[in-house]
Amino acid sequence: MSDIKINEVVNIIQDAGGRIVGRTRLQKIAYLLTATGLDDNFRFAYKHYGPFSEDLASSAEFGTLIGNLHETKDQTQWGATYSTYTVDGEQPANAADPRHGLASLAAVADSIELELAATAVFLSREGYPDPWAETAQRKPEKALGNRIANAKTLLRTLSEIEVPKPIHPALFN
């Protein structure tokens, strides 16, 4: 069985302002916290939606069953289901804390642009020489229009937060 870390998932949601919409968004926020050295509780591998942690998914699921984590499921206009995570006893986040800064910015970012940004960071750290081209190749339906440019802008904004492992500036171009 995987290592269940309910409190760590709760902390991520609290850092994001007490609410995260979408399982993919939860995964990408947790990954960016990990990639920047602000968290080390979950390990990530590449899945269809980019960096993914099975332990994080299991911890969120168990947290909704036995912890103080709440997941509501809603349906989009086109019939897809999405989750919204909240926590009991929400603790106010410290605005000066880089975890809060990164998580709260990512929580309100466009979900597809966040997914593209996290994927490019992941692929960069995995040694791909052109992580944006690789991201676009893996996600052609999501890399349309200005989404790659907007994902780079998101990373540039996130990079303004002082973190132990900064996002490499080459990912902004």
Protein Blocks (a to p, Z undefined) as FASTA:
>chain_A
ZZddfklmmmmmmmnnopaehjklmmmmmmmmmmnopackbccdddfkopadfklmmmmm
mmmmmmcbdcdddddfkopacdddddehiacddfklmklmmmmmmmmmcfklmmmmmmmm
mmmmnopablmlmmmmmmmmlmgcjllmmmmmmmmmmmmpccfbdcdfklmZZ
